[in-house]
Structure formats: C-alpha cells, structure tokens
Amino acid sequence: MMTERLRTHLLPVAVMALAVLALWYAGALWLNAPQVLDGFARAHTDHWTLSEFARQAFSQKRPILPTPDQIASEMVQSLTGYPVTHVRNLLFHTAVTAGSALTGFGMGVVLGILLAIGIVQVKTLESSLLPWVITSQTIPVLAIAPMVVVILGNIGFSGLLPKAVISMYLCFFPITIGMVKGLRSADPLSLDLMRTYSANGQQTFWLLRLPSALPYLFTSLKIAVAASVVGAIVAELPTGGQAGLGARLLSGSYYGQTVQIWSALVMSALLSVSLVWLIGLMERFVVTGKRGGTR
Amino acid sequence: MQAPLPPVPPPQTVPPAAIARTIVDARNVTLTYQTADKPVYALSDVSLKINKGDFISLIGPSGCGKTTLMRTIADLEQPTSGEIIVNGMTPEAARLKRAYGYVFQAPALYPWRSVERNVTLPLEIMGMPAAERQQRARDHLEMVGLAGFEKKFPWQLSGGMQQRVSIARALAFEPDLLLMDEPFGALDEITRDHLNLQLTRLWLQTQKTCIFVTHSIAEAVFLSTRIVVMSPRPGKILDVIDCEQHLPRERTLDIRETPEFAHIAQRVREGLMEGHSYDD
C-alpha cells in the first residue's frame, strides 16, 4: 500500500523535481561561465579545476542565473533576518502585493459576474457589450497600466486603488467568459423541468442556472486569481512604488541584483499558488455533489 | 329572524356522472416544425380523449411524434393547429397551475442536490414550508421504494434508482396527471420489469391519470388501460386498443403469459406494421 503510493505518486514527483534542479544548475554553470572565466583571467589563475569552476559559477554575487540554493538562502535571510514590517522582509512586500491583488480580484469577481449575468439575461448585451469585453483584453496590460495610474492619480486616487483596478482589469475577463458559459450550461431537459413547474425567471436562475454555473465559475476564479497577482505586480512597476513584489523586481533590476529578482519571482509564484489552492479549497465546500455523469 | 336560505348552487365538484371525466382532450392537433430546408410534419390531425384514471400508452417507432404529442399536452410545444384541453384549461393554464408531473427520458436530477432535495425542488418553487416539503419528499421516496436514500447524491444511485427519484419528484406535488416519456427506455430488462410492476401498483394506489410513451410492446400492454398506436411522419394515430376489456386493472407479471396478453400484443404489432414501422 505504502510502496504503491510511493511508486505511483512520490516517485514521479521526486524525479521531476530533481530533473528541474539538475537543469537549473546546469543552466547556471553555462550562463555564469563567462563571468567566472573573466574572474579567473583577472586574477591570473591559469590552472583551475572543474570543481573550483563550478563552485565559482554557483556563488557569483551577481550571477546571470542564480542557483536555487542562492535564492533559498536569500529568501531565508530576508524572511527571518528582519521583522515582517521591515522593507527588507519579502513577506512585507508580498503582503502589499497580495493586498492590491485581492482587492482587484474582489472587484473583478463582482464586475465579471455582473457582466456575465447581463450578457446572459439581456439578449442585446451579447452583441453590444461582449465585443468591448474582448477588445479590452487585446490591449497589453503593460500598455494600459501606466495610463490607469496617471488617470486615477489625476483624480486623486493613489496607492492601493490604481493597482487594484489593474488587477481587476485582468481578472474580470476569464470570470465573465466562464460565467457566461456556465450560466448557459444547464441542459435543455433541466430547463424543461423548470418550465413544467412553471418556475419564474428568478427561480430558474437561482435554482438551476447559478448552481450549474458554479464549476465553471471556480475554474475561472483560479485563472483570475493568478492573473490578479500578475496585474498587481505589473501595476507596481510604473508607480515606482517603494513596496510590493513589483517594486522589489524593479529595484533588483536597477542594481543588477539578480538574486533579489529571483527571490521576488519565487515569492510571487508561491503567492499565486497559495491563492489558487485557497480557491480550490473553497470550491470543495461550495460545489457539492459530484458533477457530471448524471443527468 | 332568518331569511330562507337561497337555494344552494349545485357544487361544481364531481357530479357522479363525471367520474369518467375527460382529463386530456386533443382535437385535430397538427404540429409542423419549420426547418431550414423543408417543413417537418411531426403531428398530423391527432384527436384523442383521455379519461381520469386512464393509463394510456403511446407506442410507435422513433420519430412518430409520440414524444411531441406529450410535450404538446405539457405546453412544452405549441400545436400549429387544432386544440388541446388539459383539465378543462389550455395546456398553458394547466402548466401554470402545475396540473401535471413530467418524467423525462433521462432522470434529469440536479447533481448538486441530494436525493431528498431533488424531490423537494418543485415544492420549493411552489413555496411550501420546509418541514412539510421534507415530509412529502420522505413519503414519496418511500412510495417508490427509496426510503433511506434521502441524503445520497444522484451519482451514488443506479440508473433505475435515479429514474425512481425522478418519479417521486413528479409525484411530490400531487398532480392529477402524470406524463412519462420513455422513463425506463435506458434501463435493462430486469430493472424495467421491476419498475413496471412498481409503477402499475403506484398508479392503482394513487388513482392518477398516466400518459406513457414507450417503444416496447410488452411494456405498453402490461401497463395500459388503452394503447394508442402511432405511425411515423407525419405522426398519426393508427389504432386505439382498449386493454381493459381483456385484462384486469390490477396486474402481475404473470399476465404476460396469458393468451389475452398475447392477443393484444399481436394487435399492437399489426397496427405498427400497418404504419410501415418495420420498413427498412
């Protein structure tokens, strides 16, 4: 039983993780090689061993590609070396980014669901509103983020709100699309059933359309919450903010602190993964019964 | 001092002669679908009277309009011409008054609701108090032999059990008329026999009027008081066979071995053949 689980579950996971790590270290060796050779040349070290070369390649101060252990030790130092409220603590920056991402996500959920309900319930909105919704997503967020910051700043909003608006901008789209599909997913038989009960539009919505849309909604929410983190980070770049993972990425690239950049990247990935996981947890409580297979 | 009471108007309910009153009256019903290339004649000049307490089977090959006829009675389709009266009203008024329960080919249970909450669904829509609808659901689940399955979800039940839940759901709000569209079509023969037996008992016990669509001759003969044989496009009534003259109302599976049963089955088969149902 235990060995079976080991074989079918843990083994592939471990093999994959090891493969990624091996590739990463190989990449670091290859990409940092010019720097190392340069260093050897400057120190007039003509005779060096392969292990010496590797040790150098894996411990550059500003490597082209930092190694996982460099990133890990930078993160541990940042997370444990300073109080959580300190600007050098990554958790502080993560909290700032998570705050605006989640605010934007909340706004995006409300907007996305309302748009979907509108599109499904009002026939003319599908042809008049949906093209705008789709067009909005063809504009790169990098192009629109500075505009949003400038416009909102001009009418007196700064700080969290502009960032949340950019997160919302990325969020609402998958939610609208998923929810429109979900609200239309009720099968004709179930709709006929509602008709035989002479249920009104509202009853059909709450008792049939909404529950059948929930699995679609949660799939969209997972995409949207990950997008909201991207939105928040992108929004932190043009604001030149002092706090947030985006600000951390920006200052890292100003000073060529690649280890700092990668730590912030890993942190944002961890943030997204935990948010997606949280949505999955919510899904298990909200979406009752096993879907599919029965009609 | 009391004024003499005015004469009481005769009550509108059940004068004795109206025991066999007509529940469904279809007169010259024609239904044509407009499709892209050519019109499809689903029903052509169908007239049929169904009395209270009848068990009517509509039998015919696929595409003969038997489901369409039933959907028209249920106001899920509208006839192109002709008239249908359900319970003395138009089908729409009857639907709005929830005069009938409909059992579809598939159970159409809502997978996010437990068995019990599937059965209470129509009661919720009608605005029945929670305690009462729970009691109703329990009663009707017991009636279809599913007591103890209240908290299960549809996917935990077999196909036959799911279809019984859908029958309980159709019975739960106690309509006079039960419309069943090939409810056992997807089930194996053993389950089907069992459910047929259960259904005929249920029908006797509840005194409902049933309209039942099927392809199975044996099923139709076993269950019905009258069998309506239909021909394929355009859907027409070929024959109406009265089974009650030959078979008792209360039936067991053994009656399928009797000569009367075989005789009626033979007549149904002849009717279907006459409509060229066995072509190709």
Interface residues (C-beta under 8 A of the other chain):
Chain A: D187 L189 S190 D192 L193 M194 R195 T196 Y197 S198 A199 Q203 L207 L208 P211 S212 L214 V287 T288 G289 K290 R291 G292 G293 T294 R295
Chain B: A74 D75 L76 R95 L96 K97 R98 Y100 G101 Y102 F104 Q105 A106 P107 A108 L109 Y110 P111 W112 R113 S114 L121 P122 E124 I125 M126 F153 P154 W155 Q162
